[in-house]
Amino acid sequence: MAQIACLHTAESNVAVFEAARTKLGWPEGSLSHHVRPDLLAEAESASALTEAVVDLTRRALWDLGETAPSVLLTCSTLGPAIPVDAPNLFRADSALADLSVKDGGRVVVICAAPSTLKATGDLFRAAAARTSAEIDLWWVDGAWDMFKAGQLDHYETTIAAAADRARKDGANIVALAQASMSGAADRVQEKPAPLTSPIAGLIAASRVVGRH
């Protein structure tokens, strides 16, 4: 049985998280993947994370919790749907936020999907309130249209260019807020490389596995 069940809203994120699993040195089969594009589509259609979408997301997460000790939500738009008192449910972007702000400084958070701007901004600012970090949220106009059109190479190149601009603009830390962006990290020229959510999220979700 998979130790961590991943709930995605894009099929392409399956490969993203399997690549992260490989980098962590975890055995094949450690993760199970469940793709629900309808959840993100409904949130985007409503231009908000409605109560209906929250309810559907929670039902999907709870169902996965019946088959795996730890459940990881990989979609940043749906992240606020996770109840604060759910010890086996994790947000990939929450783990990224905690990692990004731990040393303070100016953190540039790069987003592509308009639907995630509020959730991502709220999440990172809440994390920064516990440290001395300053959050600067950047939206890359047009990038999400590239992703939805399947233009992944163009999408990652565009995100990488934004990350390079952020470094040149004086960012201490650059965080790629959406899991779909993780491939862009390898294309960034300025060092150190930006932080991404898949590995951070998997490490956070793995902490509960040992208690089962």
C-alpha positions as protocol buffer text, in pm:
chain_id: "A"
residue {
  index: 1
  type: MET
  ca { x: 0 y: 0 z: 0 }
}
residue {
  index: 2
  type: ALA
  ca { x: 122 y: 350 z: -84 }
}
residue {
  index: 3
  type: GLN
  ca { x: 227 y: 547 z: 221 }
}
residue {
  index: 4
  type: ILE
  ca { x: 127 y: 887 z: 80 }
}
residue {
  index: 5
  type: ALA
  ca { x: -179 y: 948 z: -136 }
}
residue {
  index: 6
  type: CYS
  ca { x: -145 y: 1256 z: -359 }
}
residue {
  index: 7
  type: LEU
  ca { x: -450 y: 1449 z: -476 }
}
residue {
  index: 8
  type: HIS
  ca { x: -372 y: 1640 z: -797 }
}
residue {
  index: 9
  type: THR
  ca { x: -579 y: 1860 z: -1023 }
}
residue {
  index: 10
  type: ALA
  ca { x: -350 y: 1814 z: -1326 }
}
residue {
  index: 11
  type: GLU
  ca { x: -238 y: 1482 z: -1473 }
}
residue {
  index: 12
  type: SER
  ca { x: 107 y: 1626 z: -1544 }
}
residue {
  index: 13
  type: ASN
  ca { x: 173 y: 1659 z: -1170 }
}
residue {
  index: 14
  type: VAL
  ca { x: 189 y: 1281 z: -1136 }
}
residue {
  index: 15
  type: ALA
  ca { x: 525 y: 1282 z: -1314 }
}
residue {
  index: 16
  type: VAL
  ca { x: 635 y: 1587 z: -1115 }
}
residue {
  index: 17
  type: PHE
  ca { x: 581 y: 1413 z: -781 }
}
residue {
  index: 18
  type: GLU
  ca { x: 725 y: 1084 z: -901 }
}
residue {
  index: 19
  type: ALA
  ca { x: 1039 y: 1275 z: -999 }
}
residue {
  index: 20
  type: ALA
  ca { x: 1049 y: 1427 z: -650 }
}
residue {
  index: 21
  type: ARG
  ca { x: 1007 y: 1079 z: -498 }
}
residue {
  index: 22
  type: THR
  ca { x: 1305 y: 959 z: -702 }
}
residue {
  index: 23
  type: LYS
  ca { x: 1519 y: 1252 z: -587 }
}
residue {
  index: 24
  type: LEU
  ca { x: 1432 y: 1165 z: -227 }
}
residue {
  index: 25
  type: GLY
  ca { x: 1544 y: 806 z: -285 }
}
residue {
  index: 26
  type: TRP
  ca { x: 1206 y: 659 z: -192 }
}
residue {
  index: 27
  type: PRO
  ca { x: 1107 y: 323 z: -342 }
}
residue {
  index: 28
  type: GLU
  ca { x: 864 y: 297 z: -630 }
}
residue {
  index: 29
  type: GLY
  ca { x: 510 y: 256 z: -502 }
}
residue {
  index: 30
  type: SER
  ca { x: 556 y: 492 z: -207 }
}
residue {
  index: 31
  type: LEU
  ca { x: 299 y: 726 z: -360 }
}
residue {
  index: 32
  type: SER
  ca { x: -46 y: 681 z: -505 }
}
residue {
  index: 33
  type: HIS
  ca { x: -188 y: 943 z: -739 }
}
residue {
  index: 34
  type: HIS
  ca { x: -543 y: 1064 z: -779 }
}
residue {
  index: 35
  type: VAL
  ca { x: -630 y: 1332 z: -1034 }
}
residue {
  index: 36
  type: ARG
  ca { x: -938 y: 1553 z: -1001 }
}
residue {
  index: 37
  type: PRO
  ca { x: -922 y: 1832 z: -1263 }
}
residue {
  index: 38
  type: ASP
  ca { x: -1291 y: 1901 z: -1203 }
}
residue {
  index: 39
  type: LEU
  ca { x: -1216 y: 2052 z: -862 }
}
residue {
  index: 40
  type: LEU
  ca { x: -982 y: 2317 z: -1000 }
}
residue {
  index: 41
  type: ALA
  ca { x: -1206 y: 2377 z: -1300 }
}
residue {
  index: 42
  type: GLU
  ca { x: -1500 y: 2452 z: -1073 }
}
residue {
  index: 43
  type: ALA
  ca { x: -1294 y: 2690 z: -859 }
}
residue {
  index: 44
  type: GLU
  ca { x: -1166 y: 2869 z: -1168 }
}
residue {
  index: 45
  type: SER
  ca { x: -1516 y: 2891 z: -1311 }
}
residue {
  index: 46
  type: ALA
  ca { x: -1644 y: 3052 z: -991 }
}
residue {
  index: 47
  type: SER
  ca { x: -1331 y: 3269 z: -957 }
}
residue {
  index: 48
  type: ALA
  ca { x: -1327 y: 3162 z: -593 }
}
residue {
  index: 49
  type: LEU
  ca { x: -1288 y: 2866 z: -363 }
}
residue {
  index: 50
  type: THR
  ca { x: -1658 y: 2819 z: -297 }
}
residue {
  index: 51
  type: GLU
  ca { x: -1811 y: 2618 z: -14 }
}
residue {
  index: 52
  type: ALA
  ca { x: -1916 y: 2358 z: -269 }
}
residue {
  index: 53
  type: VAL
  ca { x: -1559 y: 2313 z: -394 }
}
residue {
  index: 54
  type: VAL
  ca { x: -1427 y: 2302 z: -37 }
}
residue {
  index: 55
  type: ASP
  ca { x: -1677 y: 2028 z: 48 }
}
residue {
  index: 56
  type: LEU
  ca { x: -1591 y: 1823 z: -262 }
}
residue {
  index: 57
  type: THR
  ca { x: -1219 y: 1860 z: -196 }
}
residue {
  index: 58
  type: ARG
  ca { x: -1252 y: 1753 z: 166 }
}
residue {
  index: 59
  type: ARG
  ca { x: -1458 y: 1449 z: 67 }
}
residue {
  index: 60
  type: ALA
  ca { x: -1189 y: 1348 z: -181 }
}
residue {
  index: 61
  type: LEU
  ca { x: -914 y: 1394 z: 80 }
}
residue {
  index: 62
  type: TRP
  ca { x: -1103 y: 1201 z: 346 }
}
residue {
  index: 63
  type: ASP
  ca { x: -1168 y: 916 z: 101 }
}
residue {
  index: 64
  type: LEU
  ca { x: -794 y: 894 z: 30 }
}
residue {
  index: 65
  type: GLY
  ca { x: -726 y: 896 z: 402 }
}
residue {
  index: 66
  type: GLU
  ca { x: -914 y: 566 z: 423 }
}
residue {
  index: 67
  type: THR
  ca { x: -648 y: 398 z: 210 }
}
residue {
  index: 68
  type: ALA
  ca { x: -324 y: 577 z: 306 }
}
residue {
  index: 69
  type: PRO
  ca { x: -186 y: 704 z: 638 }
}
residue {
  index: 70
  type: SER
  ca { x: -90 y: 1040 z: 486 }
}
residue {
  index: 71
  type: VAL
  ca { x: -261 y: 1251 z: 218 }
}
residue {
  index: 72
  type: LEU
  ca { x: -95 y: 1534 z: 27 }
}
residue {
  index: 73
  type: LEU
  ca { x: -295 y: 1799 z: -159 }
}
residue {
  index: 74
  type: THR
  ca { x: -76 y: 1929 z: -440 }
}
residue {
  index: 75
  type: CYS
  ca { x: -303 y: 2205 z: -576 }
}
residue {
  index: 76
  type: SER
  ca { x: -238 y: 2547 z: -422 }
}
residue {
  index: 77
  type: THR
  ca { x: -579 y: 2683 z: -523 }
}
residue {
  index: 78
  type: LEU
  ca { x: -757 y: 2416 z: -318 }
}
residue {
  index: 79
  type: GLY
  ca { x: -516 y: 2434 z: -24 }
}
residue {
  index: 80
  type: PRO
  ca { x: -744 y: 2631 z: 212 }
}
residue {
  index: 81
  type: ALA
  ca { x: -993 y: 2343 z: 197 }
}
residue {
  index: 82
  type: ILE
  ca { x: -776 y: 2141 z: 436 }
}
residue {
  index: 83
  type: PRO
  ca { x: -908 y: 2171 z: 794 }
}
residue {
  index: 84
  type: VAL
  ca { x: -654 y: 2298 z: 1046 }
}
residue {
  index: 85
  type: ASP
  ca { x: -726 y: 2002 z: 1275 }
}
residue {
  index: 86
  type: ALA
  ca { x: -652 y: 1727 z: 1022 }
}
residue {
  index: 87
  type: PRO
  ca { x: -321 y: 1567 z: 1130 }
}
residue {
  index: 88
  type: ASN
  ca { x: -289 y: 1338 z: 829 }
}
residue {
  index: 89
  type: LEU
  ca { x: -376 y: 1594 z: 558 }
}
residue {
  index: 90
  type: PHE
  ca { x: -98 y: 1810 z: 415 }
}
residue {
  index: 91
  type: ARG
  ca { x: -61 y: 2100 z: 171 }
}
residue {
  index: 92
  type: ALA
  ca { x: 244 y: 2089 z: -54 }
}
residue {
  index: 93
  type: ASP
  ca { x: 249 y: 2468 z: -72 }
}
residue {
  index: 94
  type: SER
  ca { x: 227 y: 2505 z: 308 }
}
residue {
  index: 95
  type: ALA
  ca { x: 547 y: 2307 z: 350 }
}
residue {
  index: 96
  type: LEU
  ca { x: 705 y: 2527 z: 83 }
}
residue {
  index: 97
  type: ALA
  ca { x: 595 y: 2843 z: 262 }
}
residue {
  index: 98
  type: ASP
  ca { x: 744 y: 2730 z: 593 }
}
residue {
  index: 99
  type: LEU
  ca { x: 1073 y: 2643 z: 424 }
}
residue {
  index: 100
  type: SER
  ca { x: 1085 y: 2971 z: 231 }
}
residue {
  index: 101
  type: VAL
  ca { x: 1046 y: 3205 z: 527 }
}
residue {
  index: 102
  type: LYS
  ca { x: 1253 y: 3026 z: 792 }
}
residue {
  index: 103
  type: ASP
  ca { x: 1564 y: 3242 z: 743 }
}
residue {
  index: 104
  type: GLY
  ca { x: 1379 y: 3573 z: 694 }
}
residue {
  index: 105
  type: GLY
  ca { x: 1477 y: 3813 z: 417 }
}
residue {
  index: 106
  type: ARG
  ca { x: 1283 y: 3906 z: 105 }
}
residue {
  index: 107
  type: VAL
  ca { x: 1093 y: 3611 z: -39 }
}
residue {
  index: 108
  type: VAL
  ca { x: 956 y: 3643 z: -392 }
}
residue {
  index: 109
  type: VAL
  ca { x: 671 y: 3398 z: -444 }
}
residue {
  index: 110
  type: ILE
  ca { x: 596 y: 3328 z: -809 }
}
residue {
  index: 111
  type: CYS
  ca { x: 244 y: 3228 z: -916 }
}
residue {
  index: 112
  type: ALA
  ca { x: 93 y: 3147 z: -1254 }
}
residue {
  index: 113
  type: ALA
  ca { x: -273 y: 3056 z: -1191 }
}
residue {
  index: 114
  type: PRO
  ca { x: -492 y: 3357 z: -1106 }
}
residue {
  index: 115
  type: SER
  ca { x: -713 y: 3131 z: -895 }
}
residue {
  index: 116
  type: THR
  ca { x: -433 y: 3068 z: -647 }
}
residue {
  index: 117
  type: LEU
  ca { x: -324 y: 3426 z: -584 }
}
residue {
  index: 118
  type: LYS
  ca { x: -534 y: 3486 z: -274 }
}
residue {
  index: 119
  type: ALA
  ca { x: -472 y: 3143 z: -119 }
}
residue {
  index: 120
  type: THR
  ca { x: -99 y: 3162 z: -187 }
}
residue {
  index: 121
  type: GLY
  ca { x: -66 y: 3518 z: -62 }
}
residue {
  index: 122
  type: ASP
  ca { x: -255 y: 3439 z: 258 }
}
residue {
  index: 123
  type: LEU
  ca { x: -50 y: 3125 z: 318 }
}
residue {
  index: 124
  type: PHE
  ca { x: 293 y: 3282 z: 270 }
}
residue {
  index: 125
  type: ARG
  ca { x: 209 y: 3598 z: 466 }
}
residue {
  index: 126
  type: ALA
  ca { x: 86 y: 3387 z: 757 }
}
residue {
  index: 127
  type: ALA
  ca { x: 410 y: 3188 z: 751 }
}
residue {
  index: 128
  type: ALA
  ca { x: 617 y: 3507 z: 730 }
}
residue {
  index: 129
  type: ALA
  ca { x: 439 y: 3649 z: 1035 }
}
residue {
  index: 130
  type: ARG
  ca { x: 625 y: 3386 z: 1239 }
}
residue {
  index: 131
  type: THR
  ca { x: 964 y: 3504 z: 1111 }
}
residue {
  index: 132
  type: SER
  ca { x: 1121 y: 3824 z: 986 }
}
residue {
  index: 133
  type: ALA
  ca { x: 1057 y: 3743 z: 619 }
}
residue {
  index: 134
  type: GLU
  ca { x: 902 y: 3989 z: 375 }
}
residue {
  index: 135
  type: ILE
  ca { x: 669 y: 3841 z: 112 }
}
residue {
  index: 136
  type: ASP
  ca { x: 657 y: 3976 z: -244 }
}
residue {
  index: 137
  type: LEU
  ca { x: 395 y: 3795 z: -456 }
}
residue {
  index: 138
  type: TRP
  ca { x: 461 y: 3793 z: -831 }
}
residue {
  index: 139
  type: TRP
  ca { x: 202 y: 3680 z: -1084 }
}
residue {
  index: 140
  type: VAL
  ca { x: 340 y: 3580 z: -1425 }
}
residue {
  index: 141
  type: ASP
  ca { x: 79 y: 3705 z: -1668 }
}
residue {
  index: 142
  type: GLY
  ca { x: -4 y: 3459 z: -1946 }
}
residue {
  index: 143
  type: ALA
  ca { x: 190 y: 3167 z: -1802 }
}
residue {
  index: 144
  type: TRP
  ca { x: -116 y: 2974 z: -1688 }
}
residue {
  index: 145
  type: ASP
  ca { x: -267 y: 2993 z: -2036 }
}
residue {
  index: 146
  type: MET
  ca { x: 51 y: 2827 z: -2165 }
}
residue {
  index: 147
  type: PHE
  ca { x: 19 y: 2549 z: -1908 }
}
residue {
  index: 148
  type: LYS
  ca { x: -347 y: 2483 z: -1986 }
}
residue {
  index: 149
  type: ALA
  ca { x: -265 y: 2474 z: -2357 }
}
residue {
  index: 150
  type: GLY
  ca { x: -6 y: 2203 z: -2294 }
}
residue {
  index: 151
  type: GLN
  ca { x: 285 y: 2432 z: -2383 }
}
residue {
  index: 152
  type: LEU
  ca { x: 493 y: 2303 z: -2092 }
}
residue {
  index: 153
  type: ASP
  ca { x: 832 y: 2392 z: -2239 }
}
residue {
  index: 154
  type: HIS
  ca { x: 725 y: 2753 z: -2297 }
}
residue {
  index: 155
  type: TYR
  ca { x: 558 y: 2759 z: -1956 }
}
residue {
  index: 156
  type: GLU
  ca { x: 869 y: 2646 z: -1770 }
}
residue {
  index: 157
  type: THR
  ca { x: 1094 y: 2883 z: -1966 }
}
residue {
  index: 158
  type: THR
  ca { x: 866 y: 3174 z: -1879 }
}
residue {
  index: 159
  type: ILE
  ca { x: 858 y: 3083 z: -1509 }
}
residue {
  index: 160
  type: ALA
  ca { x: 1237 y: 3042 z: -1504 }
}
residue {
  index: 161
  type: ALA
  ca { x: 1281 y: 3386 z: -1657 }
}
residue {
  index: 162
  type: ALA
  ca { x: 1062 y: 3533 z: -1383 }
}
residue {
  index: 163
  type: ALA
  ca { x: 1269 y: 3358 z: -1118 }
}
residue {
  index: 164
  type: ASP
  ca { x: 1588 y: 3499 z: -1269 }
}
residue {
  index: 165
  type: ARG
  ca { x: 1437 y: 3849 z: -1265 }
}
residue {
  index: 166
  type: ALA
  ca { x: 1344 y: 3806 z: -901 }
}
residue {
  index: 167
  type: ARG
  ca { x: 1701 y: 3714 z: -807 }
}
residue {
  index: 168
  type: LYS
  ca { x: 1839 y: 4010 z: -999 }
}
residue {
  index: 169
  type: ASP
  ca { x: 1581 y: 4228 z: -823 }
}
residue {
  index: 170
  type: GLY
  ca { x: 1731 y: 4138 z: -488 }
}
residue {
  index: 171
  type: ALA
  ca { x: 1523 y: 3844 z: -365 }
}
residue {
  index: 172
  type: ASN
  ca { x: 1691 y: 3639 z: -93 }
}
residue {
  index: 173
  type: ILE
  ca { x: 1461 y: 3344 z: -165 }
}
residue {
  index: 174
  type: VAL
  ca { x: 1254 y: 3262 z: -472 }
}
residue {
  index: 175
  type: ALA
  ca { x: 967 y: 3018 z: -426 }
}
residue {
  index: 176
  type: LEU
  ca { x: 776 y: 2860 z: -714 }
}
residue {
  index: 177
  type: ALA
  ca { x: 435 y: 2842 z: -553 }
}
residue {
  index: 178
  type: GLN
  ca { x: 268 y: 2583 z: -777 }
}
residue {
  index: 179
  type: ALA
  ca { x: 381 y: 2224 z: -813 }
}
residue {
  index: 180
  type: SER
  ca { x: 348 y: 2249 z: -1191 }
}
residue {
  index: 181
  type: MET
  ca { x: 637 y: 2498 z: -1190 }
}
residue {
  index: 182
  type: SER
  ca { x: 896 y: 2264 z: -1040 }
}
residue {
  index: 183
  type: GLY
  ca { x: 1052 y: 2175 z: -1376 }
}
residue {
  index: 184
  type: ALA
  ca { x: 1135 y: 2542 z: -1426 }
}
residue {
  index: 185
  type: ALA
  ca { x: 1380 y: 2531 z: -1134 }
}
residue {
  index: 186
  type: ASP
  ca { x: 1635 y: 2347 z: -1348 }
}
residue {
  index: 187
  type: ARG
  ca { x: 1616 y: 2623 z: -1610 }
}
residue {
  index: 188
  type: VAL
  ca { x: 1692 y: 2910 z: -1374 }
}
residue {
  index: 189
  type: GLN
  ca { x: 2033 y: 3068 z: -1437 }
}
residue {
  index: 190
  type: GLU
  ca { x: 2068 y: 3270 z: -1116 }
}
residue {
  index: 191
  type: LYS
  ca { x: 2179 y: 3075 z: -808 }
}
residue {
  index: 192
  type: PRO
  ca { x: 2077 y: 2937 z: -570 }
}
residue {
  index: 193
  type: ALA
  ca { x: 1792 y: 2760 z: -742 }
}
residue {
  index: 194
  type: PRO
  ca { x: 1435 y: 2848 z: -641 }
}
residue {
  index: 195
  type: LEU
  ca { x: 1248 y: 2640 z: -388 }
}
residue {
  index: 196
  type: THR
  ca { x: 967 y: 2415 z: -510 }
}
residue {
  index: 197
  type: SER
  ca { x: 676 y: 2244 z: -341 }
}
residue {
  index: 198
  type: PRO
  ca { x: 693 y: 1873 z: -441 }
}
residue {
  index: 199
  type: ILE
  ca { x: 992 y: 1771 z: -230 }
}
residue {
  index: 200
  type: ALA
  ca { x: 896 y: 2002 z: 59 }
}
residue {
  index: 201
  type: GLY
  ca { x: 542 y: 1863 z: 55 }
}
residue {
  index: 202
  type: LEU
  ca { x: 648 y: 1499 z: 41 }
}
residue {
  index: 203
  type: ILE
  ca { x: 889 y: 1541 z: 330 }
}
residue {
  index: 204
  type: ALA
  ca { x: 617 y: 1706 z: 540 }
}
residue {
  index: 205
  type: ALA
  ca { x: 364 y: 1434 z: 453 }
}
residue {
  index: 206
  type: SER
  ca { x: 613 y: 1157 z: 532 }
}
residue {
  index: 207
  type: ARG
  ca { x: 648 y: 1266 z: 894 }
}
residue {
  index: 208
  type: VAL
  ca { x: 314 y: 1114 z: 988 }
}
residue {
  index: 209
  type: VAL
  ca { x: 383 y: 783 z: 814 }
}
residue {
  index: 210
  type: GLY
  ca { x: 616 y: 655 z: 1084 }
}
residue {
  index: 211
  type: ARG
  ca { x: 342 y: 690 z: 1343 }
}
residue {
  index: 212
  type: HIS
  ca { x: 125 y: 431 z: 1169 }
}
